[in-house]
């Protein structure tokens, strides 16, 4: 098989193809949703190569694979094209995140208040991932709200749990390096 060209010129007029070939505007809500998931995946890749903890890196890679599948789910107009099984988010994917959250949380001290994003570099990057994840969640929910498509409940649960996982992981990354969490000073002094 020969090498394919990177550029196809098919998007030069502001449209792109969904899975199955349906063409839509590059500003379509679907593209906003799966583009934000792709952005999150890129930041998670940066975090995965930065962390110095094998277990965390393995978890992040697992999540990256699932996000790639989630992007395929979002890029498939199921009124026009059958969803490929690889694009499905299943209850076990949600359970994976819940177990990871519970395991990490059990090793952490109780929260003393609201914490600011920061601490060490990896924890700060994890908070960036968390906020991008929340934006991805909003873009995904917007698809349903605007009547573009219904969103599977497992997709909603997965993306919601993922932001929780990233919050708790940021706390863990600070603990692993003995970096104090930065608590919000309500007086703003």
FIZA-734222 format. One line per 2 residues: number of its first residue (from 1); their letters; for each residue x, y, z of C-alpha. Coordinates in steps of 0.05 Angstrom, whole numbers, plus 5000, padded with zeros to 4 digits. Layout:
% residues N
NUM	a	X:Y:Z; ...
END
This chain:
% residues 189
1	xx	5000:5000:5000; 5027:5068:4980
3	xx	5035:5126:5026; 4973:5172:5028
5	xx	4977:5247:5020; 4968:5288:5083
7	xx	4930:5342:5047; 4867:5325:5008
9	xx	4842:5395:4991; 4771:5371:5006
11	xx	4765:5419:5065; 4789:5481:5029
13	xx	4718:5509:5024; 4704:5503:5099
15	xx	4672:5435:5102; 4696:5367:5128
17	xx	4671:5296:5128; 4641:5260:5188
19	xx	4651:5185:5195; 4613:5155:5137
21	xx	4625:5214:5090; 4570:5264:5109
23	xx	4599:5333:5097; 4587:5389:5148
25	xx	4615:5458:5161; 4679:5461:5201
27	xx	4642:5505:5250; 4588:5451:5262
29	xx	4573:5436:5335; 4597:5364:5324
31	xx	4666:5389:5305; 4668:5435:5365
33	xx	4652:5375:5409; 4701:5325:5380
35	xx	4753:5379:5368; 4752:5397:5442
37	xx	4758:5323:5459; 4818:5320:5412
39	xx	4848:5381:5447; 4838:5347:5514
41	xx	4872:5284:5487; 4931:5326:5465
43	xx	4939:5357:5534; 4933:5288:5566
45	xx	4989:5265:5520; 5032:5322:5545
47	xx	5015:5303:5617; 5029:5229:5605
49	xx	5100:5243:5580; 5112:5290:5638
51	xx	5090:5248:5698; 5142:5207:5732
53	xx	5095:5152:5755; 5083:5089:5713
55	xx	5014:5074:5741; 4990:5145:5724
57	xx	5020:5142:5655; 4985:5076:5641
59	xx	4918:5105:5665; 4927:5166:5622
61	xx	4943:5125:5560; 4881:5083:5573
63	xx	4840:5147:5577; 4872:5173:5513
65	xx	4850:5111:5475; 4779:5118:5502
67	xx	4778:5192:5483; 4798:5174:5412
69	xx	4738:5127:5410; 4694:5181:5440
71	xx	4716:5227:5384; 4694:5174:5333
73	xx	4627:5170:5369; 4618:5245:5364
75	xx	4640:5246:5291; 4588:5195:5271
77	xx	4519:5219:5251; 4481:5157:5272
79	xx	4421:5178:5229; 4465:5169:5168
81	xx	4520:5119:5189; 4521:5060:5236
83	xx	4566:5071:5297; 4626:5025:5296
85	xx	4635:4986:5360; 4703:5019:5373
87	xx	4667:5086:5383; 4624:5061:5440
89	xx	4634:5081:5512; 4612:5026:5559
91	xx	4596:5022:5633; 4663:4989:5646
93	xx	4698:5051:5620; 4661:5094:5671
95	xx	4676:5042:5725; 4750:5045:5708
97	xx	4750:5120:5723; 4709:5111:5787
99	xx	4757:5057:5813; 4817:5102:5797
101	xx	4784:5161:5832; 4768:5120:5894
103	xx	4838:5089:5896; 4873:5157:5890
105	xx	4826:5192:5938; 4838:5139:5991
107	xx	4911:5157:5992; 4900:5232:5999
109	xx	4888:5277:6060; 4818:5307:6064
111	xx	4806:5372:6028; 4811:5434:6072
113	xx	4777:5481:6023; 4779:5501:5951
115	xx	4847:5492:5919; 4878:5534:5865
117	xx	4906:5501:5803; 4980:5493:5813
119	xx	5030:5462:5860; 5079:5427:5815
121	xx	5082:5430:5739; 5047:5363:5729
123	xx	4990:5381:5776; 4982:5448:5742
125	xx	4979:5414:5674; 4929:5365:5702
127	xx	4884:5423:5721; 4890:5450:5650
129	xx	4867:5381:5626; 4809:5384:5676
131	xx	4785:5451:5651; 4790:5429:5578
133	xx	4751:5366:5598; 4696:5409:5628
135	xx	4692:5449:5563; 4689:5385:5524
137	xx	4631:5363:5568; 4594:5428:5554
139	xx	4605:5420:5479; 4580:5348:5481
141	xx	4518:5366:5521; 4505:5424:5474
143	xx	4496:5374:5417; 4436:5345:5453
145	xx	4410:5412:5476; 4411:5439:5405
147	xx	4377:5377:5378; 4437:5355:5337
149	xx	4436:5285:5368; 4422:5247:5431
151	xx	4483:5232:5473; 4491:5163:5503
153	xx	4488:5164:5580; 4554:5128:5585
155	xx	4587:5183:5545; 4559:5235:5592
157	xx	4581:5196:5653; 4650:5182:5625
159	xx	4667:5255:5609; 4639:5278:5676
161	xx	4679:5227:5715; 4741:5244:5675
163	xx	4742:5315:5701; 4734:5287:5772
165	xx	4792:5239:5759; 4835:5296:5734
167	xx	4820:5338:5796; 4838:5281:5844
169	xx	4899:5263:5801; 4925:5335:5807
171	xx	4921:5328:5882; 4959:5262:5879
173	xx	5013:5291:5834; 5026:5345:5885
175	xx	5029:5293:5942; 5078:5250:5903
177	xx	5127:5308:5902; 5111:5333:5972
179	xx	5085:5398:5942; 5033:5434:5984
181	xx	4966:5447:5953; 4949:5521:5947
183	xx	4884:5535:5983; 4841:5593:5961
185	xx	4848:5653:6006; 4776:5676:6011
187	xx	4798:5745:6033; 4838:5752:5968
189	x	4896:5784:6005
END
